[in-house]
Amino acid sequence: MSSAQHVLDQVYSLAGIAALEAEPGVYAAELAAELPAAAALPELEARDAMLARALGQIDAMLVRAMKIRLEHALAGDSSIAPPTRSVFAHTIASYAGRLSLLEDRARDVAARGGAGDPRAVADAVVGAAQVVLGLRDAVRRGVLELARALARAAAPDADRRARDRKLDEPERRRWSAARRDLEAVAADPERMLAAAMAARMAALPEQLDEPEAERELSFADFLELD
């Protein structure tokens, strides 16, 4: 098991949630230590996939965290049954920026379940969601910044290869697409979630970047040639 995954796997109790809330950047730090160097295109694509997968693993952790939070927030309530609590937990990421929708649904379920104060039950659900989604944002922020930094660092080398006269045109075109995709990821790291890097590159218009202008030989160069 990787060290980064181990960080998320520790979220199986309130204490585990609190530990990650205290140091949300530890996941990205462990991930950075595990990512391989990437120079060739297949290596860049593999690293991109690892980063996208790391974001998905955060959401998997989020489901556990929401289940735990709901268990404690609704400890004295039976109006929202365990199956519905599970649905809320498994769909928690979809409520980011839409907590009013979760509140409405929780209140309706609580009312149908016979809650004495459906609004209070809904408030408890939303309160748990706010904390969990806040944790998601904090952990994701580190991974997204890592992806941004790596893409920004890799773009100049991709640009150099795209303009390298010694490479054949098909390879230069691929490097041009890689450079443009890396620049786009540096601007918006969540682009990684749209599709695999190879697919994103294939969707870009073909482009052959102009090679660097060859340096004109000076009089001193001619003397050295002699």
Order of alpha helices (4+ residues) and beta strands (2+ residues): alpha-alpha-alpha-alpha-alpha-alpha-alpha-alpha-alpha-alpha
